[in-house]
Amino acid sequence: MQAVRSALFYLLFLGQTVVLAIVIGIIGIIARRRTALGWALASYWCHSNTWLMRWIAGVGTRVTGEENIPPGGCIIASKHQSDWDVFAVFPHTGRPAYIVKKELMRIPFFGWAARSLDCIEVDRQKGAEAIPEMMRQARDAIARGCRIVIFPEGTRKAPLAPPDYRFGVARMYDELKVPVVPVALNSGLFWGRNSLILWPGEAEAKFLPPIQPGLAPDVFLTRLREAIETGTNELIGQADARGLDRPMPPDLREKLDALKASE
């Protein structure tokens, strides 16, 4: 039954994503800037996706800690476990500018829509050579009143997988000199990166206290990693304690038991 519910969610989720990308992309081509209509449609996409997840797949959404987001420009650095992270965090960030890999920005209509919504392109194949251009775009976004949203590990990670934080976020912190708000989450328990099935429960994200500018980049990166990983482990442990309504692979069950023992 959950496979059927998941298939119906994907049908509606992907269908409306394609339609809205085309509409917002066309608006972006014509206006060549962020528009109120494009933003309204993007906000609708986020809210409708959380609604579809709740009422079709049985996955609720809870986001807390918004009081930790400072006024003005900042960087929001989030754990990344699922596509849920993108549209669940989006409505709580004011005017977000997501760091998006080049491959996605080259998709017709989707890329045009993303560019009109302040997204920042990064070419990961260039490695360190891509940093200066990303920084230029980030500075411009901050000047427009955006908050930069970045996934510091660069890709989705399975719950309790070993962390792998890239140094790009530390470079950005050092150059932009704005606060960084860590975000912990547990969405991978309910919508995993390699799973076609969504499992019932409540996915949760939490904005944590900001890290103020002025630290050495390596010190900052250590503090960011500790904040996100500790917060994420807490949310995962709490979800496990409430009970997870899903099949449990032996390796994940072993990690959850180890987490519980360490707490």
C-alpha positions in Angstrom: 0.0 0.0 0.0 2.8 2.4 0.8 4.3 1.8 -2.6 1.0 2.8 -4.2 0.8 5.9 -2.1 4.4 6.8 -3.0 3.8 6.3 -6.7 0.8 8.6 -6.6 2.8 11.2 -4.8 5.6 11.0 -7.4 3.1 11.4 -10.2 1.7 14.6 -8.8 5.0 15.9 -7.5 6.8 15.4 -10.8 3.9 16.5 -12.9 3.4 19.8 -11.2 7.2 20.4 -10.9 7.5 20.2 -14.7 4.5 22.5 -15.3 5.6 25.1 -12.8 9.2 25.0 -14.1 8.0 25.7 -17.6 5.8 28.6 -16.4 8.4 30.1 -14.0 11.1 29.6 -16.7 9.1 31.5 -19.3 8.4 34.3 -16.8 12.1 34.4 -16.0 13.1 34.6 -19.7 10.6 37.5 -20.3 11.3 39.5 -17.1 15.0 38.6 -16.7 14.7 39.0 -13.0 12.9 37.8 -9.9 9.2 38.6 -10.1 6.4 38.5 -7.5 4.5 36.0 -9.7 7.5 33.7 -10.1 8.1 33.8 -6.3 4.4 33.1 -5.6 4.5 30.0 -7.9 7.7 28.8 -6.2 6.1 29.2 -2.8 3.0 27.3 -4.0 5.3 24.5 -5.2 6.9 24.2 -1.7 3.6 24.3 0.3 1.8 22.0 -2.1 4.6 19.4 -2.0 4.5 19.3 1.8 0.7 18.9 1.6 0.9 16.1 -0.9 3.5 14.3 1.2 1.3 14.6 4.3 -2.0 13.6 2.8 -0.9 11.1 0.1 2.3 9.5 1.5 1.7 10.1 5.2 4.9 12.1 5.7 4.3 15.2 7.9 6.6 18.2 8.0 7.9 20.1 11.0 10.3 23.0 10.9 11.5 24.8 14.0 14.1 27.3 15.2 13.3 30.1 12.8 14.1 32.6 15.6 17.7 31.6 15.1 17.8 33.2 11.6 19.3 36.7 12.0 17.9 39.7 10.1 19.7 40.7 6.9 22.1 38.6 4.9 23.4 35.3 6.1 24.3 31.8 5.0 22.0 28.9 5.8 24.0 25.7 5.8 21.8 22.6 5.9 22.2 18.9 6.2 21.0 17.2 3.0 19.3 13.8 3.1 16.3 14.1 0.7 14.5 16.2 -1.9 12.2 17.2 1.0 15.0 19.4 2.4 14.7 21.8 -0.6 11.0 22.6 -0.4 10.6 22.3 3.3 13.3 24.8 4.2 12.6 27.2 1.3 9.5 29.0 2.8 11.3 29.8 6.1 14.4 31.6 4.6 13.0 34.9 3.5 14.5 35.4 0.0 16.7 32.3 -0.5 19.5 31.9 -3.0 20.3 28.2 -3.4 23.6 26.9 -4.4 22.8 24.7 -7.4 25.1 22.5 -9.4 25.7 23.5 -13.1 24.0 20.4 -14.5 20.6 21.3 -13.1 20.9 24.9 -14.3 21.4 23.6 -17.8 18.0 21.9 -17.9 15.6 23.8 -20.2 12.9 25.8 -18.3 14.1 24.4 -14.9 17.4 26.2 -15.1 15.7 29.4 -16.4 13.3 29.2 -13.5 16.1 28.6 -11.0 18.1 31.5 -12.3 15.1 33.8 -12.0 14.7 32.7 -8.3 18.2 33.9 -7.4 19.9 30.4 -7.6 23.7 30.4 -7.7 25.4 28.1 -10.2 28.5 26.1 -9.2 30.4 23.9 -11.6 31.6 21.1 -9.3 33.7 19.5 -12.1 36.0 22.5 -11.9 36.7 22.0 -8.2 38.5 24.9 -6.6 38.5 26.8 -9.9 34.7 27.2 -9.6 35.0 29.0 -6.2 35.7 32.6 -7.5 32.6 32.7 -9.7 30.4 31.2 -7.0 31.7 33.9 -4.6 30.9 36.6 -7.1 27.4 35.4 -7.5 27.0 35.0 -3.7 28.2 38.5 -3.0 25.7 39.8 -5.6 22.9 37.8 -4.0 23.7 39.1 -0.5 23.6 42.6 -1.9 20.1 41.9 -3.3 18.9 40.9 0.2 19.1 37.2 -0.3 20.1 34.5 2.2 22.5 32.0 0.7 21.3 28.4 1.1 24.0 25.7 0.8 24.3 22.0 1.4 27.9 21.8 2.8 28.4 18.1 1.9 27.4 18.8 -1.7 25.0 15.9 -2.1 22.4 13.9 -0.2 23.7 11.6 2.5 22.0 8.6 4.1 21.0 8.9 7.8 24.0 8.4 10.1 26.4 8.1 7.2 29.9 9.5 7.9 29.9 13.3 7.3 31.8 14.7 4.4 31.9 18.5 4.6 33.5 20.4 1.7 35.6 23.5 2.3 33.6 25.7 0.0 31.2 26.7 2.7 34.2 27.8 4.9 35.6 29.9 2.0 32.2 31.5 1.6 31.9 32.2 5.3 35.4 33.8 5.3 34.8 36.0 2.3 31.2 37.1 2.9 31.6 37.7 6.6 28.0 37.1 7.5 26.5 34.7 10.1 26.0 31.1 9.2 22.8 29.3 10.4 23.3 25.5 10.7 20.2 23.3 9.9 19.8 19.8 11.2 17.2 17.4 9.8 16.1 13.8 9.7 14.2 13.6 6.4 16.3 10.7 5.1 14.4 8.3 7.5 11.2 9.0 5.6 12.4 9.7 2.0 15.8 8.2 1.4 18.1 9.2 -1.4 18.0 5.7 -2.9 14.4 4.8 -2.0 11.4 5.1 -4.3 9.1 4.6 -1.3 8.2 7.3 1.2 7.7 6.0 4.7 5.1 7.5 7.0 6.2 9.7 9.9 7.2 13.3 10.6 10.2 14.7 8.8 11.8 17.5 10.8 14.2 20.3 10.2 15.6 22.6 12.9 17.5 25.9 12.4 20.2 26.1 15.0 21.9 29.1 16.7 24.0 31.1 14.1 27.8 31.0 14.0 29.0 34.5 13.9 31.7 35.7 11.5 35.3 36.1 12.5 36.5 32.6 13.1 39.3 31.0 11.2 37.9 28.9 8.3 39.0 25.6 9.7 37.7 26.4 13.1 34.4 27.5 11.6 34.1 24.3 9.5 34.7 22.1 12.6 32.1 24.0 14.6 29.6 23.9 11.7 30.1 20.1 11.3 29.6 19.5 15.0 26.5 21.6 15.2 24.8 20.0 12.2 25.8 16.4 13.0 24.9 16.7 16.7 21.5 18.3 15.9 20.8 15.8 13.1 21.6 12.9 15.4 19.3 14.2 18.0 16.4 14.5 15.6 17.1 11.0 14.2 17.2 9.6 17.8 14.0 11.3 18.7 12.2 9.9 15.6 13.5 6.4 16.4 12.3 6.7 20.0 8.8 7.6 18.8 8.9 4.6 16.5 9.6 4.3 12.8 6.9 2.7 10.6 9.2 1.3 7.9 11.4 -1.7 7.1 14.7 -1.4 8.8 17.9 -2.4 7.0 20.3 -4.2 9.3 23.0 -1.5 8.9 20.7 1.3 9.7 19.3 -0.5 12.7 22.9 -1.1 13.9 23.7 2.6 13.6 20.5 3.6 15.4 21.3 1.2 18.2 24.8 2.6 18.4 23.4 6.2 18.5 21.0 5.2 21.3 23.8 3.6 23.3 26.0 6.7 22.9 23.2 9.0 24.2 
